[in-house]
Amino acid sequence: MNDINLMNKAADNIRILAASMVEKAKSGHPGGAMGGADFVNVLFSEFLVYDPKNPTWEGRDRYFQDPGHMSPMLYSVLALTGKFTVDELKEFRQWGSVTPGHPEVNVMRGIENTSGPLGQGHTYAVGAAIAAKFLKARLGDVMNQTIYTYISDGGIQEEISQGAGRIAGTLGLDNLIMFYDANNIQLSTTVGEVTAENVAMKYEAWGWKVITINGNDVTEIRRALTEAKAETSRPTLIIGNTIMGKGAVGADKSSYENKVSTHGQPLSAAGVSIADTIRNLGGNPEDPFQIFPEVAELYTKRAKELEAIVAERYAAKAEWAKANPELAAKMELWFSGKAPVIDWKAIEQKPNQATRAASATVLGVLATQVENMIVSSADLSNSDKTDGFLKKTHAFVKGDFSGAFLQAGVAELTMACVCIGMSLHGGVIVACGTFFVFSDYMKPAIRMAALMEQPVKFIWSHDAFRVGEDGPTHEPVEQEAQIRLMEKLKNHKGHNSMLVLRPADVTETTIAWKMAMENTATPTALILSRQNITDLPAKGNRYDEALQAEKGAYIVEGDENPDVIMVASGSEVSTLEEGAALLRADGIKVRIVSVPSEGLFRSQSKEYQESVIPAGSKVFGLTAGLPVNLEGLVGANGKVWGLESFGFSAPYKVLDEKLGFTGQNVYNQVKELLN
């Protein structure tokens, strides 16, 4: 172990750098970073196992930070490891810098997750710990890493912590260690003003081991981490009572520790003397952005220690690979992130089924052919039909991760974040399911999956008012419009931030799953029907024709020189077919277009878009959601029939009649459009 005085010096170095970054940027959160410096210093200089030369080493320990506002602490400790330069710290929160206000995933620089929305970061860690257990069950001790995470008072308060704590405790994730920075200060108040709960008892009730320490004491931090590492049946929560703004003083040397004012603004704005604070912490106010020579030496020493530790791990991995060449090949493939090779055309679908049932058929194939796939459901596996996967495997339970299904319980946001965490860990392909209306609970996670470019597959069944008897609480009307905004929002690579697919029949569902599995760059949404849908017609092979869905929209069938082009997605496409028969009986020529993804369609060449929906055409759109779903495709010359209110409780066929989702109403609306 390193000298205590040296460890305290290193923590003070982190405090100086963090406070100086915020001061220079005139923006940020210094107080928490100053209080948490001792823990991250001990973790990174003595416990965290990683390869400084190979940041993507799959066997590394992982550190997930929940409070993104404490980024100055993370950037500072990573600067000590050599991942950031002092000059980069000086550019904190500036345009084009690699040190944005909240950390953004960058494994090469030691950042495992984007963080900011409190509660999500530690939930990713729960997912990563599950992924590590899953992989260890298949690959052995070569995947024997520890997942560390850091949470603040705000993260503990966010409701998602309930789901994360419950799942981690229920599954006995002994490879998960969470440090709770309990400083009793938050942005607007002290913690005591907003909560009186006993956090230790809460986590113990969920089945966690809980250790309470002085979070600014090196010896106590070491002891707690060592004890947590030795735990073999439970996740561990280390409650570290820390000092907000540790070391902050005024010009008169008065203490500014434990003050709300130092949480979310530069120290000087809180009345602190930044110069005296830096002196108090052993730094030079004239040159605060420096790494002390003895601290640099401490981290150089750790790098050499890691070199030896990693060399030993690599040697063990080489021996394992020699003895298990097939497993070694699988491991390499799984961590490559490449899409699995599936004979999609060979998948046999029963005709005229609900697309959720068609999805179950595909999931049954994936369960047997994709060994590194994990599927989860929020207590709806037999309704969202993710049980197509579950029937070919079994759910995770404490002590047994040989299965591949996570029963998340009723916790949609938690489930989504856990699945994102699995994806961030790497080596696994992840999907999760629930009813589409409950995607409302998941939006914060979906947004983060899109921002981090994580290819999680979101399976949403019961896609429209045709949920029927359950009534308006369970009938998604506005949800499709909301989620399709993610196809309009670009990620930082300039691509659609999400792929959203609503297949029109069983064969299109197979193609949608093909697209989802081959999309390794962004999240994918699969929006599926509860009720059966009549299969779309085919001139030849329906699978080959449905493959055109890979362009986002395609002509299902049509007459030469059509009088009207009719567009829809999902079950409404078959309703257009019913209307087309009536229109053709009147001598009206029609073209029917299925649009599973407008965002993908708009990414195609102008020539292709024009070939499907020519400019100036009369276009009619039918959507079970808000009319805005199709207004961009229909244009000023067209017309959309949609739903502009909440749904109603009645059998879905009655609702179709009452709300105008029939072939007869399609006929009526198109006749009116053409007159």
Steps between C-alpha positions, in 0.01 A plus 500: 500500500612853431598751767192666653646850470570440132145371446358809669726717282365328187141555612577867564648517151168374362316761711716783366460391140122456534448839667728671248319348203166634620651837590657542157183391319291728726258206509469161666479310827815509716382403849410136444814438297709631787322273748527187286866542408626261770290208381583529129866544584509177704297317236712605203840485668458173688195291400367552146652246260529614140759506222631854444626392157184316396194684637257264322635185668184300560619365837549841658322625809249768413420826677156653438440851632143597577529873593610647167520845657806367687688473172786722628584224749500234229700704249753589770565145616517386137756775439710341774480169309612675181165488318461879494754781481502803725429714194188293432385559857537873440248473214226361726151574364634682191403452136676203342671388821534138612389607849130584461289604799378144553716201403428334167587137441855465370659171596834600350517778760369285784138621496263201495170689486337830424349635820281789600141391566542388860434136584572365153878466534497253790221306330726452197747352748237248612456403134875472449525274806224277357679486162825406676321218688337380176834494319682337790240220497596435136869590486627440852741700718637687199199729564561536873484878534354737759249770413539817708255785506469834675168653605404828665212606722299597193547159339390329821185715495408439137226236481708283266726414795212288634503278192879485475538416867230233490632326189864504611409363843260236366763370258779511759739701284812454713710643216339843555643757744327836537642800685235737632640851544285599796588865557152615610507791254315538172442782257220686679485356849665273750402135460333499839245751377365266232544147635508324835552146370761259633696421184700218658188317616339548160787332315529228763131428444576450130771249587812717480801495727536852646818653642498852646827695516661841511516555126798736531717253693741299286531213749124459532448517123764230448349278768151535352614425145698197617201370693268562204736315265487199734118485499374190315121520502382864508562835336669745735405858583775707660340801664777759513418798718693774322549874531350716226760755384774337706782751552308806381573815706426870489755781488485508880575125508142425613367164385262471205464125537156335520322792333220478242653801324809308385301228323411650165707811428865608494641524852562872463130556431428333835727745682798265515851632444623279220860610558490421872324172434771391256768598752311315773510187283872533432484652154622813328220753426716649224519161327215282625493270197788277591548140602731486802822306422448254786142438384618441144749251645220327695298444183808398301559236766139384464540475123797267554301294749219475248746392234595202715139421598380521140793291371395227742138526384602490135716193561206327670277601210751357249506168690121499511478577126743218424289257703168641375546615139126496424419715804785736414361543147153567643637757742679684221186499284272610781719795597546602136143631505431343161147393416441124515449308177141374481316330212210743524322366194479155658291629791148361455219729608140394550280708267273782613635528854551796731843650449576437871446128424721526193763665722474204740575265212813696413606519865471121525751470217731761650493321838648190340735667251636809679682374808590845634150648485314608814131592499308669779136581568327718759264230630334463160691220328183301427324809358777685316597153376863519602413156640581376150859542620438396860351165398837404349705603806433595865511810714796617707485413868747560781796270449397387151559712192501210255167623363455804281184675620456777757162521669530865598169530683280806459777753443520619141753779549724281714479217247594730215802637688610152610490392136700806396755406767527149357562652160762739639680207659529339159499139384120471503204588279209634703126541449221595738123498474185656641175656377548798269299731726757437775779628280407826675679366807810427289554825309793627714685172441416484130644847458822397675526181292474718189755750631745219585425317172417174679323243278238386753187353341179639651201268443167676546178306447134604523578781262171690459144562617432139398610400850126546528325400820784622724402854408683829455754444778649214298444625146800677345389785278771767531789261573588425139533870420725542803735214422522584130648836598814299582527420129504871426759573771857443380773359720844658504606284207225660292285187482138448607531450875260205494341252260123470554317216325130418494461191280182440301474119511684188616756505219577867550551414867773254404662773289464751784685261733766452232543878484509526880768233537707647218474849649809504723527881512180632660203379705213338312128506585267223387135608529273196486129427485290322759238385249537276196574670166416373153821435307580738217472369142804390305559466127776248561688422820369712787833488687693633201245777448491590870879538496432838341401612852874539555460830313245624752208506257409304190220432254305196618292491184338741259351591164674679216469879525308496829237762578590484867785372711398355834757481779499342845704290740413199712151356498356798310668380179263203480210740558619696196483174302134465599432855386696446178264220395202734533677783316605277213140386463430869424778509242744693721864399460695473824849437634552368854818591685616347828713739706646314800752784546461849360838596643673223308300581187612864517859376515466342154588673176261765369453279194378208710270719707354647181448152352288398799309824567538733199481873570161646424314171546173475681596319819276353769643391835344276761644483852367368829701771669506877467466628141844661531647150460437521125459869423863529387443227240152606390579867440274793422314319220407208719295399798560297814240305692628452852390507860497838670376400844564243768357155430193329643412175673332256260589196289752602235275416207235731644762770537608453137140565393435788738832676427502452124777244458319293238529437130173684451627816667823481301281491189294796624802712590685435174189577293470830686870572443470436126181700449 
